[in-house]
Amino acid sequence: MIQKLKRFSWRFYLVIILAIAILGYFAVPWRPVIQNKIKSVLASHGLQEASFTINDIGFKSALIENIKLGPDNPLSLSKARLYYSLPALMTGKLKSLELEGLDLKIRQDNGIWKIGGIEGWQASSSSDRPFLLPVSANALQALPVQAFRVEGGRFQADSDNLHMKALFSLSWSNGTQAVLSVKSEGISFKSGSVSGITGAASLEAKANPQTSRWEGNWTLPSVKLTGIKDNLPLLDGTGTVMAYADRIESRGSFASKEKAYHLSFAMTSDLVSPTNSKLTILETSMPWMQGSLMAKEINIPLGGGKPLHVDLNLQKASIAALLQYLTGQDAVATGTVSGTLPISLSEKGALSVQDVALQSNEPGTIKMPPESIPGDNPQVAFVREVLGDFYYSNLLAKIENTQDKKLSVILIVEGKNPNVQGGRPVKINVHLKGDLLAFIEQNLLWLYDPIKLMERGKHEIN
C-alpha cells in the first residue's frame, strides 16, 4: 500500500537519540532531560506530541514504554526494547528491535492513505523518489536492524469503502537468509453491504538474493462473508507472493470445501506507478439458479476510473427457479437453460446487463398458475390455458433492458398442451414481470462489491 515514502536517515536519528540517552544516563535528573531532548529531535522531523517513558537504558539495551506519537489518532505501543552494541550503534545498526502492543491505524483522506500519528512526518518527507522494497543482498545489509519483532499488534484501516481490523504478530530476521513471518488470529472487514471475518491467517516469506525478490506463501482460511447471499459457505484462501523492489505479485485462490464456489486470481501492486496496479480474476464459479455461473480472465485495473466488462457463462440454470423468481408464484417446470450474460460495471460502480438470450438444453414441461399471467383478453386467456400443462420442445428466454433500467424476460416457447386444441403444436411469447437486474446484483454481490470497491479505490500513501 505504501507507495511514496522518502528514505529517512534512520541511522542518523537512531544514533542521535540513543547517544543522547546513553551519554545522559548519569545526568541528574537524567530521564526528563533525555526524554525532552528526544522529543525535540522527533518534533524537528514532523513527529509532534510524542510521549514515552524511558525505564531502562544501558550500553547493550534500552527499554522505552507507553509510547504515543501524534495528537488525534496516535501511533501507540506498550513497549519497545532495543538491543545493540556500542560499536555497531555508532554506525547506525541495531541488533534487534522488539515491539509490544503496537496499535497501527491507517486511513484514507482524499484518496491518500495516511498512517496515524506520523502524518506530520509523511508530509515533511514527501518526495518524488519512490519507495522500494529491500530485496538485494546490499539493500538488506544496509537496513538499520538485523532482527525485528512485533507481538500483540493491532491494525486498523478505514476508508469510504473499506473498514478492516486485525490482530497480528510479526517477526523478521536478517541472518544468512532474511526471513519474514506475519500471523493474525483473524481479520474482520466491511465493504459496502458485505462483511467478513477470517480464521487465523499467515504469511511466510524468504529473501532470495539470487533472484532479487522475496518469495513466500500465504493462507487466509475460513473466510465467512455475510450480507450477500444466504448460506454462502466458508471459503479457504491460499496462494503465493513474490515481492520485487518495485512491485508485489501474488497468485492464489479462494474455494469452498466442495469447490462449488471458487475464485483464482493474480494481482500486481506497482510501488512506483500505483495506477499500473492490476488484478486479474483468472477463473471464478459459483452455483446460480441450481446451475452454475462462471467467468474467466476478468482484468480489473486497480487504479480505478475505467469501465469493466465481463462475460458470465451460465450453465444449466433451472427454468423452474427462473420462473418462480420472476412470477412470484409456485410455477412448476423441468429443464434448464444456458447462455452468456454480458455485464458491465461503470466507472461509478453501476451494474448493467446487455440484451441476451438463454437457450434450453433439453425438452421439458411448464405448469404456471393462471394468476401468474396478468391480463383479461382472449389471447391472454389462451396463453394461461396452454401454460397450465405445457410440454415444450424448445425454449428461449430473452433478457432485455427496460426504460426504467430494469431487466425484463420474454419467454418464447414451442410445444403443446395435450389438453388444448387436441395437442396442436404452438409457439407463444410470454412477457414476465420482475426485476432480474436486482436479482443478479444480489446474487453476484460477493464478486460485484469487491470489484466495485477496487474500481473506486486509490492505493497511494504520500
N, C-alpha and C positions, 0 to 999 in steps of 0.2 A: 504494500500500500504506500510506503514512504517512497516518494519519487524524487524529491529535491531537498536535500539537506546539505548544507555546506559542511565540509570536513573541518571540524573544530579541533583545535590543538589540545587533545586530551592529555598528551604528555606534559605540556606546559602547565595547564591548570592543575593537574594532579600533583606535579612536583611542588608548585607554589603552595597549594592548600596543605599538603602533608608536611612540607618543610616548615611552614608556619606553625603547624600543630606540634611537630616534634621539637623544634627549637624553643617553642614556648612552653614546653612541658613543665619546666621548673619555675615558670613565672608565677607570681602571686598577685591576684588570683588568676591562675592560668586558664581555666575553662572559659570564663566570659571573654577574656581578651582574644583567645584563639577563635571562639565562635563568632565574635563580631568581625574579626578580620576575614574569616572565610565568607561570611555573609556579604561583606563589601566586595570581595572578589567575584562572587556569584552575581551580585547586583550589577556589576560593571559589564556583565555579559548578558543582561536581559532576564536573569533569573531572580525575580523580585520576591520579597516577602518570604524568604527562606527561614525555616525554623527547624532546629535539631538539637540534640544533646550529645556531647562527647563524653562517653562514660569510661572509656579506656583507650589509651594510646601509648605506644612504645616503639621500640626500634624494629619490631617484627610484625606488629599488627595494630589495628585500630578498630574500635567499636563505636559506631555512631547510631543513636536510636531516635525514635519519634521524629522522623524526617518528613517535612512538608515543603513543597515548592509551589508557589503561586497563591493568589488570593482567593478566587472564587471557586475554581474547580481544580483543587490542588493535586499534584502528583505526590503520593504519600507512600511510606513504607515504615514498617516497625523497626527493623534493624538492618544495618549494613556493616558487615565485617570485612575488613581489608587486610590481606596478608602480603608481605613484601620483605625484601632485603634492602638495606640502605644503598648498596652499590647499584642494584637494579632500579631502585626508586629514583635515583638521580638521573637515570636515562629515560624516566617516564614509564617504567614497567612495574606491574603488579604481578605477584604470584597467582593470586586468586581474589575474587570478589564474590561474597555471598550475601544475598538479599532475602529478607523475610517479610512477608506481608505487603508485597508491592501492590499498590492499587493504581492501575493504569486505565485512564479514561481517554477516549478519543471521540471527537465529534466533528460533524461536517457543517461548515459555515460558508454559505455562498459558493458551494462546490469545492471547497478546500478542506481537507482533513487536518485537524489540529489536535495536538497532544496536550491534555490538561496539565496545567502547572508550568509548562515551558513554552507557552505561546510567545512570550517576550523574546526568548532565545531564538525561536523559529523565525520571528520577524526580523531580528537583528542579524541572523545568519543566512538569510535568503540569498541565493546566488543562482546564476545560470549553470553552474557546474553540477552535473547530475550525480546523484548518489549511486555508488557502485558497490556491489557485494564483494567481500574479500574471498577470492577463490584460488588465487595463485599462491605458491609457496611464499613468495616475497610479501604479498599482501597479508597473509596470515601471520607471518612472523613480525610484521610491523604493528600488529594490534597491541594495545597497551596492557592487556591482561591475558594470562595464559590459561585461566580457568574461570568460569562464571556459573553461578548457580542461583536460581530463584525458587523459594519454597513458599507455599501459601499465597500465590499470586492471584489477583483478581483483575479481570479485563472486562471493559465495557465499551461498546461502540454505538454511537447514536447518530442518525441522520433522518431526513424526512421520510425515507423509505425503508430504513433498516434499524432495528434495535437488537443488540446482541450482548450476552453476558456469558462469562466463562470463568471457572476456577482453573488455575494452571500451575504447573511446576516446570522448570526449565534447567537443563544443565548443558554446559558446553566446555570442552577441554581442547587444548591446542598442543597435544603431545606429538608423537610420531605421526599420527594422523588425526586431524581435527574431527571431533565427533559432536553432534548436536542431538539432544533429546528433548522433546516437548510433550507433556502429558496433561490431559484435562479430565477431571472427574465427570464432566458433562458440559454441554453448550446449550443455551437456550436462545432463541431468536424469534423475531416477528417482522414480517414484511407484508404490508397491506393487511389483508384478511387472513393471511397464512401465518400460523405459529408453529414452532417446532422445538423439540428437545432431543438430545442425543445421549447415548451411553458414553462410556469412557473412551476418549479419543487420544490418538498418539501420532507423533511424527518422529521418525528416526532417520538421521542423515549423516553421511561422512564426506569429508572433502577429498577430492581426487585431484592432486596437483598435476598429474599427467594429462588429464583432460580439462583442467582448469574449470572445474564445476563441483558443486555439491550433488550427491546422489543419495536418494533415500526412498522410504515408503511411509505411507500414512494410512490410518484406519479411522473411520467415523461410523461406529456401529449403532444399531438400534435407533435410527432416526424416526421419530414419531411426528408426523405432520397433522395439524388439526385446522379446522376452518375451511376445508376444501371439499372433501369427498368422504361420505360415510364409509367407515370400515376400511380405510386405507391401511394396509399392513405396514409393519416396521420395515425400514429399508436399511441395509447394511452397505456401507461405503468403504472401498479400499482403492489404493492406487499408488502411483509413483510420483516422485518430484525430482526435477533436475534444476539446479539454480546456477546460472552463469553470472558473470559480473554485471551484465546489463539487462538480464531478464530471468524470469522464473517460469519453467514449463512443468505442467502437471497433467497426468493422464489418470483416469480412474473410472469407476462405475459405482452405481447405487442399484441395489436389487432387493426385491422381497425374497422371502425364503423359497417360495416355489417358482421364482423368476417371472411371475406374471407381470409384475412391474419391474422395468429395467431401464436404466439410462447409463450410457457410456459417453465420456466426454474427453476433450483435450483442451487445455487452456494455456495461454501465454500471457504473462504480465510483463509488459515492456517498462523497465525502470527509467529509461532515457526519454522515450516518447510514449507517455501513457495512452494517448489516443490510438496508438497502434496495437494496444492490447486486444485480445480476441478470445472468444470461447466458441468451440465447435462441439455441438452435440452429435456425436458420431452415430448413435442409434438410440432410439427410445421406443418403448412399447408399454401398453397398459390395456387392461380389459375395458371394453366400452360397449354398452348395449348388448351384453352377453357375447360379444365378438372381441376383436382386438383392434387397437389403433396404433399405428407405427409410423415412424419418421426417421429419416437418415440425413446426415450431413447438413445440419442446421448451423449456419455461420452467423454468430452474433458479435458485432463489433462492440467491445466494452467501452469505447469512447462515447457511445450514445449518439443521438441526433440523426439516426438513419432508420428508414423503414425496414421491416423484416418480413420475408415471405417464406412460408413453409407449406409443403405438400404432405398432408396427413393421409396415410394409406389405411383405409377402413376395410377390415376383412370380416365377413360373415357376421354382421350385426343383425340382431334379432328383429324381424319385422314386427313381431308382437310388441316388443319393448318400445319401438319407434311409434307405433300406433297408439299405445297406451299413454305415452307422454303427450303426444300431440292432441289427442281427443279427450284426455282425462277420463276415459271410460274403460270398462273392462273388455276391451277388444281381445278376441282370441284369434291367433294366427300361427301358421307354421312357415318355415323357410327363413332365409337370410338374404341380406344384400351386401354388396361390396362396391368399393369405388374410392376415388381420391377427393379429399376435402382440401382445396387450396385456401389457406388462411393468411391474412396479412395483419401485421402489427405496426401501427403508425408511429411516427416519432414521438407522439404524445401518449402512446400506450393504448390506443383504441384498437379493438379487435374487430375484424371484418372477415366474411367468408364469401368467396366468389361463387357464382352460379355453378351448380354441379348436378350430376345425375348418378344415382346409385342403382345398380343393376342387380336383379335377383340372381341367385346362384343355382336355384332349382325350383321346380314347381312346388306349389303349396296351397294352403287354404286360408281364407279370411272370414271371420264372423264378427261383424260390427253391430253393436246395439243401434236401433233406429235413431235414438236421441243424439248420437254422436255425429249425425249428418244433418245440419240445420237446413231449413227451407220448407216451403209449402206448395211448390208447383209440381205438376205431374212428372217432370223429368227427375226431380229430386226424389220423389216417392219411388220411382222405378229403381234409382240407384240404391236407396235404402233396402228395397226388396231383394235386389240382386246380391248385395253385400251381406245379407243375412246368413248366407251359406255359400260362399264363392270359392270355386276351385280355379286357381289361376295357373296358366302355363307360362306367363311372362309378366314381370312386374318391374316398373321403373319409378323410382322416387326422385322427382326433380326438385332440387332445393334452390330457391330464388330469393333475392333480396327484395324487400318491400320499401315503399316510400317512407315508412316510419322507422327505417333502419333495423328491421327485424328480418328473420328468415321464415319464409313460408314453404310448405311442402305440397306439391301436386303429385298425387298418386295416379299413375297410368297403369291399368291392369288389363290383361287379356285372359279370358277364360269363360267359365259358365257356372250358372247355378242350376243344378239338375231339376229344381222345383219351379223354375221360372221360364216361361216360353219354351217348354219342352227341352230345356237344357241347351238352347241355341247359343253358340259362341258369341260373345260380345266384347267390345273394347270400351272402357269407360274411364273418364278423368274425374278425380275427386280432389277438391281443394281442402286441405286440412288446416285448421287454425292452430295457433300455438307458436310461441317464440322459441324456435330451435336455437337461435344465437345465444340466448341466455342459458340454455341447457349446455351448449358447447363450452361457454365460458366457465360455468360452474364445474363441469366435469374435467376440464383441462387446466383448472387453476393451479394444480401442483407444478405444471410446466409453464403455464401462462404468466403467473405472478412473478416467479424468479426472472423470466426473460424481460418482463416489463420493468422490473427493478434495475436490471443491468443496462437496459436501453436508456434509462434515465440517469444512471449513476455517473458520478465523477470520481476518478480514482487518483487523486493527487494530494500530496501534503507538501506545503511550502514551508 
